[in-house]
Amino acid sequence: MFLHLKVPEPQQLDGFLYRQLLIGLKPIGIGIPFIYPLLAFILLYLQAVYFNKLVNDQRILHRPNYLTAMSYLLITSFFTDWNVLSAPLIINSLLIWVWSKMSGLYNNHKPKATLFNIGLIIGVCTFFYFPSIAFTLLIIFGLAITRPFKLAEWLIALLGILTPYYFLLVFVFLADKWQGYKFPGFTFSRPLFYQSQWAYAAIFIVLISAIVGIIYIQKNFMRQLIQARKSWNLTFLYLMVAIFVPFVNATHSFEYWILCAVPLAAFIAATFLYPVKSAFPLVLHWLMVFFIIVISYFT
């Protein structure tokens, strides 16, 4: 990512906050294009460390470890599209926070402020990448899993999502920019992407690793605390929504699939942690490293 610098370009459904960020970075990027991969690297590293901490805090794995962070950095290193300062990469940081707050709702006796903040963050995410509005489904199903039904709580979460748009419309009205504002919208399509055979093999390795992790999680599921089980259910829902998002995207780019990297990292961490014999995790780890080197430098 540092040897072959790539200047990010806004795509059709990228939000205005992301576009403004690129406009703000452009004067620096012209003279120092190194700034783009540096920011992407910092984001990836901080996301890995932060998500690892949250996984340990939620105790969804049977002992604290750094495998979640390692898994996240490994799978995001497979594809060059995932090492670009893209809108989905930025909102991954916000979605990790949303996942942690949703996981804590089970023991939260005063959840209304948390639910409003969760909705608010989802609304802000759409200003970076509008199809992330699909993560409203994570709030809906997450509430159904973690909380008994209370209409007030659902409405507060919805109010949080709408709040950023209220302020946006106020600004557009006061600044008289109705004609210049264009609603990003979304479109249903079949996602297409073009990768090398090595990259397709890497996708296969990631999927198999995640499936193995899910199998180990299922075997140990009933031994875990109720909160840990609900956190795993939320993680699976997170993955399902992230898989759905590229289907409401008009641009056929592989960079939008990075939204799947966070939940996949948790499942793959279980693949590295649970096997009794260490041979399989070691072979899998170095196989991933081998593919990363080949894809990054030789394809």
Secondary structure, 3 states (H helix, E strand, C coil): CCCCCCCCCCCCCECHHHHHHHHHHHHHHHHCCCHHHHHHHHHHHHHHHHHHHHHHHHCCCCCCCCHHHHHHHHHHCCCHHHHCCCHHHHHHHHHHHHHHHHHHHHHCCCCHHHHHHHHHHHHHHHHHEHHHHHHHHHHHHHHHHHCCCCHHHHHHHHHHHHHHHHHHHHHHHHCCCCCCCCCCCCCCCCCCCCCCHHHHHHHHHHHHHHHHHHHHHHHCHHHCCHHHHHHHHHHHHHHHHHHHHHHHCCCCCHHHHHHHHHHHHHHHHHHHHCCCCCHHHHHHHHHHHHHHHHHHHHC
